[in-house]
Amino acid sequence: MDLFALIYWGLLGAFLGWGLPKLETTFRRILFGLCLGLIAQTALPFVEAWLIGG
């Protein structure tokens, strides 16, 4: 992983840790984490290409 990916996933993990205590049920926490992870996995190459220009 390069530095951009490490920062990106670090910020994503911080957001996830901040958002999860506000959800009431375990199912909602798992669903939120799953959706956020899938969105991040899909968006990372596009965001990196947009910022770096590659």
Backbone as XML, in Angstrom:
<?xml version="1.0"?>
<chain id="A" units="angstrom">
  <residue number="1" name="MET">
    <atom name="N" x="0.836" y="-1.186" z="0.000"/>
    <atom name="CA" x="0.000" y="0.000" z="0.000"/>
    <atom name="C" x="0.880" y="1.248" z="0.000"/>
  </residue>
  <residue number="2" name="ASP">
    <atom name="N" x="0.456" y="2.221" z="-0.741"/>
    <atom name="CA" x="1.175" y="3.488" z="-0.732"/>
    <atom name="C" x="0.638" y="4.404" z="0.365"/>
  </residue>
  <residue number="3" name="LEU">
    <atom name="N" x="1.250" y="5.543" z="0.506"/>
    <atom name="CA" x="0.882" y="6.467" z="1.572"/>
    <atom name="C" x="-0.552" y="6.956" z="1.424"/>
  </residue>
  <residue number="4" name="PHE">
    <atom name="N" x="-0.989" y="7.223" z="0.192"/>
    <atom name="CA" x="-2.351" y="7.688" z="-0.036"/>
    <atom name="C" x="-3.366" y="6.657" z="0.442"/>
  </residue>
  <residue number="5" name="ALA">
    <atom name="N" x="-3.147" y="5.407" z="0.122"/>
    <atom name="CA" x="-4.071" y="4.349" z="0.530"/>
    <atom name="C" x="-4.106" y="4.210" z="2.053"/>
  </residue>
  <residue number="6" name="LEU">
    <atom name="N" x="-2.960" y="4.310" z="2.697"/>
    <atom name="CA" x="-2.936" y="4.201" z="4.157"/>
    <atom name="C" x="-3.701" y="5.347" z="4.813"/>
  </residue>
  <residue number="7" name="ILE">
    <atom name="N" x="-3.523" y="6.564" z="4.308"/>
    <atom name="CA" x="-4.257" y="7.705" z="4.858"/>
    <atom name="C" x="-5.746" y="7.550" z="4.598"/>
  </residue>
  <residue number="8" name="TYR">
    <atom name="N" x="-6.100" y="7.129" z="3.396"/>
    <atom name="CA" x="-7.504" y="6.961" z="3.023"/>
    <atom name="C" x="-8.199" y="5.952" z="3.940"/>
  </residue>
  <residue number="9" name="TRP">
    <atom name="N" x="-7.608" y="4.790" z="4.104"/>
    <atom name="CA" x="-8.234" y="3.766" z="4.942"/>
    <atom name="C" x="-8.206" y="4.149" z="6.412"/>
  </residue>
  <residue number="10" name="GLY">
    <atom name="N" x="-7.186" y="4.908" z="6.826"/>
    <atom name="CA" x="-7.146" y="5.399" z="8.205"/>
    <atom name="C" x="-8.293" y="6.352" z="8.496"/>
  </residue>
  <residue number="11" name="LEU">
    <atom name="N" x="-8.541" y="7.289" z="7.571"/>
    <atom name="CA" x="-9.665" y="8.204" z="7.750"/>
    <atom name="C" x="-10.995" y="7.468" z="7.685"/>
  </residue>
  <residue number="12" name="LEU">
    <atom name="N" x="-11.073" y="6.489" z="6.829"/>
    <atom name="CA" x="-12.295" y="5.702" z="6.723"/>
    <atom name="C" x="-12.568" y="4.934" z="8.020"/>
  </residue>
  <residue number="13" name="GLY">
    <atom name="N" x="-11.522" y="4.349" z="8.590"/>
    <atom name="CA" x="-11.683" y="3.652" z="9.862"/>
    <atom name="C" x="-12.084" y="4.593" z="10.989"/>
  </residue>
  <residue number="14" name="ALA">
    <atom name="N" x="-11.550" y="5.804" z="10.976"/>
    <atom name="CA" x="-11.933" y="6.780" z="11.991"/>
    <atom name="C" x="-13.401" y="7.157" z="11.857"/>
  </residue>
  <residue number="15" name="PHE">
    <atom name="N" x="-13.843" y="7.359" z="10.638"/>
    <atom name="CA" x="-15.252" y="7.666" z="10.412"/>
    <atom name="C" x="-16.137" y="6.515" z="10.860"/>
  </residue>
  <residue number="16" name="LEU">
    <atom name="N" x="-15.725" y="5.312" z="10.549"/>
    <atom name="CA" x="-16.503" y="4.146" z="10.945"/>
    <atom name="C" x="-16.580" y="4.031" z="12.466"/>
  </residue>
  <residue number="17" name="GLY">
    <atom name="N" x="-15.471" y="4.230" z="13.141"/>
    <atom name="CA" x="-15.473" y="4.175" z="14.596"/>
    <atom name="C" x="-16.330" y="5.264" z="15.214"/>
  </residue>
  <residue number="18" name="TRP">
    <atom name="N" x="-16.398" y="6.411" z="14.579"/>
    <atom name="CA" x="-17.217" y="7.514" z="15.077"/>
    <atom name="C" x="-18.703" y="7.251" z="14.847"/>
  </residue>
  <residue number="19" name="GLY">
    <atom name="N" x="-19.042" y="6.637" z="13.739"/>
    <atom name="CA" x="-20.433" y="6.451" z="13.381"/>
    <atom name="C" x="-21.111" y="5.259" z="14.029"/>
  </residue>
  <residue number="20" name="LEU">
    <atom name="N" x="-20.386" y="4.233" z="14.324"/>
    <atom name="CA" x="-21.010" y="3.009" z="14.822"/>
    <atom name="C" x="-21.666" y="3.121" z="16.199"/>
  </residue>
  <residue number="21" name="PRO">
    <atom name="N" x="-21.118" y="3.835" z="17.155"/>
    <atom name="CA" x="-21.796" y="3.890" z="18.463"/>
    <atom name="C" x="-23.187" y="4.519" z="18.400"/>
  </residue>
  <residue number="22" name="LYS">
    <atom name="N" x="-23.486" y="5.247" z="17.353"/>
    <atom name="CA" x="-24.795" y="5.890" z="17.257"/>
    <atom name="C" x="-25.879" y="4.938" z="16.735"/>
  </residue>
  <residue number="23" name="LEU">
    <atom name="N" x="-25.470" y="3.781" z="16.259"/>
    <atom name="CA" x="-26.439" y="2.808" z="15.768"/>
    <atom name="C" x="-26.853" y="1.893" z="16.918"/>
  </residue>
  <residue number="24" name="GLU">
    <atom name="N" x="-28.136" y="1.524" z="16.934"/>
    <atom name="CA" x="-28.665" y="0.778" z="18.073"/>
    <atom name="C" x="-28.379" y="-0.720" z="18.009"/>
  </residue>
  <residue number="25" name="THR">
    <atom name="N" x="-28.589" y="-1.342" z="16.853"/>
    <atom name="CA" x="-28.497" y="-2.797" z="16.782"/>
    <atom name="C" x="-27.202" y="-3.251" z="16.113"/>
  </residue>
  <residue number="26" name="THR">
    <atom name="N" x="-26.829" y="-4.474" z="16.404"/>
    <atom name="CA" x="-25.627" y="-5.051" z="15.805"/>
    <atom name="C" x="-25.797" y="-5.201" z="14.298"/>
  </residue>
  <residue number="27" name="PHE">
    <atom name="N" x="-26.998" y="-5.558" z="13.861"/>
    <atom name="CA" x="-27.239" y="-5.726" z="12.429"/>
    <atom name="C" x="-26.983" y="-4.425" z="11.673"/>
  </residue>
  <residue number="28" name="ARG">
    <atom name="N" x="-27.437" y="-3.309" z="12.229"/>
    <atom name="CA" x="-27.222" y="-2.013" z="11.582"/>
    <atom name="C" x="-25.739" y="-1.661" z="11.542"/>
  </residue>
  <residue number="29" name="ARG">
    <atom name="N" x="-25.007" y="-1.997" z="12.599"/>
    <atom name="CA" x="-23.561" y="-1.734" z="12.619"/>
    <atom name="C" x="-22.843" y="-2.537" z="11.550"/>
  </residue>
  <residue number="30" name="ILE">
    <atom name="N" x="-23.194" y="-3.800" z="11.440"/>
    <atom name="CA" x="-22.568" y="-4.657" z="10.428"/>
    <atom name="C" x="-22.939" y="-4.187" z="9.030"/>
  </residue>
  <residue number="31" name="LEU">
    <atom name="N" x="-24.187" y="-3.863" z="8.810"/>
    <atom name="CA" x="-24.630" y="-3.385" z="7.499"/>
    <atom name="C" x="-23.954" y="-2.070" z="7.132"/>
  </residue>
  <residue number="32" name="PHE">
    <atom name="N" x="-23.846" y="-1.153" z="8.069"/>
    <atom name="CA" x="-23.174" y="0.117" z="7.828"/>
    <atom name="C" x="-21.707" y="-0.107" z="7.460"/>
  </residue>
  <residue number="33" name="GLY">
    <atom name="N" x="-21.010" y="-0.932" z="8.222"/>
    <atom name="CA" x="-19.605" y="-1.219" z="7.939"/>
    <atom name="C" x="-19.416" y="-1.902" z="6.595"/>
  </residue>
  <residue number="34" name="LEU">
    <atom name="N" x="-20.303" y="-2.818" z="6.267"/>
    <atom name="CA" x="-20.217" y="-3.511" z="4.990"/>
    <atom name="C" x="-20.420" y="-2.557" z="3.817"/>
  </residue>
  <residue number="35" name="CYS">
    <atom name="N" x="-21.448" y="-1.739" z="3.902"/>
    <atom name="CA" x="-21.726" y="-0.779" z="2.820"/>
    <atom name="C" x="-20.597" y="0.236" z="2.682"/>
  </residue>
  <residue number="36" name="LEU">
    <atom name="N" x="-20.112" y="0.734" z="3.788"/>
    <atom name="CA" x="-19.027" y="1.709" z="3.740"/>
    <atom name="C" x="-17.755" y="1.086" z="3.166"/>
  </residue>
  <residue number="37" name="GLY">
    <atom name="N" x="-17.465" y="-0.131" z="3.542"/>
    <atom name="CA" x="-16.296" y="-0.817" z="3.003"/>
    <atom name="C" x="-16.405" y="-1.065" z="1.506"/>
  </residue>
  <residue number="38" name="LEU">
    <atom name="N" x="-17.586" y="-1.456" z="1.043"/>
    <atom name="CA" x="-17.771" y="-1.683" z="-0.390"/>
    <atom name="C" x="-17.673" y="-0.380" z="-1.186"/>
  </residue>
  <residue number="39" name="ILE">
    <atom name="N" x="-18.238" y="0.674" z="-0.646"/>
    <atom name="CA" x="-18.142" y="1.968" z="-1.319"/>
    <atom name="C" x="-16.690" y="2.431" z="-1.365"/>
  </residue>
  <residue number="40" name="ALA">
    <atom name="N" x="-15.980" y="2.275" z="-0.271"/>
    <atom name="CA" x="-14.581" y="2.693" z="-0.233"/>
    <atom name="C" x="-13.730" y="1.874" z="-1.191"/>
  </residue>
  <residue number="41" name="GLN">
    <atom name="N" x="-13.968" y="0.584" z="-1.226"/>
    <atom name="CA" x="-13.208" y="-0.284" z="-2.115"/>
    <atom name="C" x="-13.444" y="0.089" z="-3.570"/>
  </residue>
  <residue number="42" name="THR">
    <atom name="N" x="-14.655" y="0.460" z="-3.901"/>
    <atom name="CA" x="-14.991" y="0.833" z="-5.266"/>
    <atom name="C" x="-14.462" y="2.220" z="-5.616"/>
  </residue>
  <residue number="43" name="ALA">
    <atom name="N" x="-14.515" y="3.141" z="-4.665"/>
    <atom name="CA" x="-14.159" y="4.529" z="-4.940"/>
    <atom name="C" x="-12.661" y="4.803" z="-4.877"/>
  </residue>
  <residue number="44" name="LEU">
    <atom name="N" x="-11.890" y="4.005" z="-4.166"/>
    <atom name="CA" x="-10.479" y="4.295" z="-3.971"/>
    <atom name="C" x="-9.713" y="4.490" z="-5.274"/>
  </residue>
  <residue number="45" name="PRO">
    <atom name="N" x="-9.821" y="3.603" z="-6.261"/>
    <atom name="CA" x="-9.055" y="3.836" z="-7.490"/>
    <atom name="C" x="-9.460" y="5.118" z="-8.221"/>
  </residue>
  <residue number="46" name="PHE">
    <atom name="N" x="-10.732" y="5.458" z="-8.186"/>
    <atom name="CA" x="-11.191" y="6.657" z="-8.864"/>
    <atom name="C" x="-10.714" y="7.930" z="-8.152"/>
  </residue>
  <residue number="47" name="VAL">
    <atom name="N" x="-10.787" y="7.928" z="-6.835"/>
    <atom name="CA" x="-10.338" y="9.084" z="-6.068"/>
    <atom name="C" x="-8.828" y="9.264" z="-6.216"/>
  </residue>
  <residue number="48" name="GLU">
    <atom name="N" x="-8.105" y="8.170" z="-6.159"/>
    <atom name="CA" x="-6.651" y="8.247" z="-6.301"/>
    <atom name="C" x="-6.269" y="8.756" z="-7.687"/>
  </residue>
  <residue number="49" name="ALA">
    <atom name="N" x="-6.914" y="8.265" z="-8.732"/>
    <atom name="CA" x="-6.638" y="8.737" z="-10.090"/>
    <atom name="C" x="-6.997" y="10.198" z="-10.255"/>
  </residue>
  <residue number="50" name="TRP">
    <atom name="N" x="-8.073" y="10.624" z="-9.622"/>
    <atom name="CA" x="-8.508" y="12.014" z="-9.719"/>
    <atom name="C" x="-7.520" y="12.952" z="-9.030"/>
  </residue>
  <residue number="51" name="LEU">
    <atom name="N" x="-7.023" y="12.546" z="-7.846"/>
    <atom name="CA" x="-6.114" y="13.396" z="-7.101"/>
    <atom name="C" x="-4.699" y="13.379" z="-7.665"/>
  </residue>
  <residue number="52" name="ILE">
    <atom name="N" x="-4.244" y="12.228" z="-8.099"/>
    <atom name="CA" x="-2.876" y="12.108" z="-8.591"/>
    <atom name="C" x="-2.800" y="12.438" z="-10.081"/>
  </residue>
  <residue number="53" name="GLY">
    <atom name="N" x="-3.897" y="12.220" z="-10.771"/>
    <atom name="CA" x="-3.923" y="12.516" z="-12.204"/>
    <atom name="C" x="-3.452" y="11.362" z="-13.063"/>
  </residue>
  <residue number="54" name="GLY">
    <atom name="N" x="-3.634" y="10.167" z="-12.569"/>
    <atom name="CA" x="-3.155" y="9.020" z="-13.342"/>
    <atom name="C" x="-4.272" y="8.246" z="-13.865"/>
  </residue>
</chain>
